Amino acid sequence: MRDDLKASETRQREDMRKLRSDVKELGSRLDRLVESLLASLRTVVGRMSACLIRSGEMAAAESRLLHFCAV
């Protein structure tokens, strides 16, 4: 009976070690995913900002042209 208990405890310790290792790996993968998503978000925001700046410049040029034509 005592040997069975020791074997069971040993298996439980091994299972816990494996579980901790799996959780650590999952955390690392999650960190990499979040970093990738943030990098993608920064790229999208940068591109949107550039488009908004260009559209603002176009609107200003259009306004100047309309003003010039009205004169």
Secondary structure as the mmCIF struct_conf table of DSSP 4:
data_model
#
loop_
_struct_conf.conf_type_id
_struct_conf.id
_struct_conf.beg_label_comp_id
_struct_conf.beg_label_asym_id
_struct_conf.beg_label_seq_id
_struct_conf.end_label_comp_id
_struct_conf.end_label_asym_id
_struct_conf.end_label_seq_id
HELX_RH_AL_P HELX_RH_AL_P1 ARG A 2 ALA A 70
#
